[in-house]
C-alpha cells in the first residue's frame, strides 16, 4: 500500500463514552504508526505524546488499540 492510500484505525467512530484523553492517547498511537510514511507525523506524534503525558496519569501513550474499522490517514488528520 502506498503512503497516499494508507489506512489507519478509525478512533473517532468508536465508543462515544471515551473521554478526550483516551482519544488523544489513541491518536498518539495512530500518529506513531503513520510516521514511516509521513515524516511530519513525527512532530504530530511528539506533540500528542507531550499532551497525554502532561494531562494524564492513567494513560501511557502510545495506547493499545484493538483492530477495528479503518479510515484514510488524510481523514484521520482532518478529524483530529
Secondary structure per residue as TSV (DSSP state, phi and psi in degrees):
chain	resnum	aa	ss	phi	psi
A	1	X	-	360.0	130.0
A	2	X	-	-74.9	158.4
A	3	X	G	-62.3	-31.7
A	4	X	G	-65.6	-24.3
A	5	X	G	-111.1	18.6
A	6	X	-	-63.9	132.3
A	7	X	E	-106.6	147.6
A	8	X	E	-131.2	165.0
A	9	X	E	-63.3	134.3
A	10	X	-	-83.4	105.0
A	11	X	S	-90.1	-11.8
A	12	X	S	-94.1	-8.4
A	13	X	S	-97.4	1.5
A	14	X	S	-88.3	-143.4
A	15	X	-	-61.5	121.6
A	16	X	T	-73.6	-8.4
A	17	X	T	-86.6	-4.2
A	18	X	-	-67.7	141.4
A	19	X	-	-90.5	173.9
A	20	X	H	-59.7	-37.5
A	21	X	H	-67.3	-37.8
A	22	X	H	-63.3	-42.3
A	23	X	H	-66.2	-43.3
A	24	X	H	-61.9	-39.6
A	25	X	H	-64.1	-43.9
A	26	X	H	-66.5	-37.8
A	27	X	H	-62.9	-35.5
A	28	X	H	-59.8	-42.9
A	29	X	H	-63.7	-44.3
A	30	X	H	-63.0	-43.1
A	31	X	H	-63.4	-39.2
A	32	X	H	-61.2	-44.1
A	33	X	H	-69.3	-29.9
A	34	X	H	-90.2	-7.2
A	35	X	T	-66.3	-21.4
A	36	X	T	-67.1	-26.7
A	37	X	T	-90.8	-33.9
A	38	X	-	-132.4	106.7
A	39	X	T	-62.6	-24.5
A	40	X	T	-69.0	-19.4
A	41	X	H	-68.3	-19.2
A	42	X	H	-59.8	-44.4
A	43	X	H	-66.2	-41.6
A	44	X	H	-60.6	-45.8
A	45	X	H	-57.8	-49.0
A	46	X	H	-63.0	-38.8
A	47	X	H	-66.8	-44.2
A	48	X	H	-64.4	-41.9
A	49	X	H	-59.9	-42.7
A	50	X	H	-62.4	-42.9
A	51	X	H	-60.6	-47.4
A	52	X	H	-63.2	-43.6
A	53	X	H	-65.9	-36.0
A	54	X	H	-77.0	-33.5
A	55	X	H	-100.0	-12.2
A	56	X	-	-136.2	133.5
A	57	X	S	-96.4	-10.5
A	58	X	S	-91.3	-44.9
A	59	X	-	-87.4	134.3
A	60	X	-	-120.4	102.2
A	61	X	S	-76.2	150.7
A	62	X	S	-72.5	142.2
A	63	X	-	-83.8	145.5
A	64	X	-	-69.0	143.7
A	65	X	-	-136.3	137.8
A	66	X	-	-76.6	147.4
A	67	X	-	-62.3	143.2
A	68	X	-	-161.6	-150.9
A	69	X	-	-62.3	152.2
A	70	X	E	-119.2	163.0
A	71	X	E	-142.9	165.2
A	72	X	E	-71.2	152.6
A	73	X	H	-59.3	-38.3
A	74	X	H	-60.8	-46.4
A	75	X	H	-64.3	-38.6
A	76	X	H	-57.4	-47.8
A	77	X	H	-64.6	-38.4
A	78	X	H	-63.1	-44.3
A	79	X	H	-69.7	-28.5
A	80	X	-	-67.1	360.0
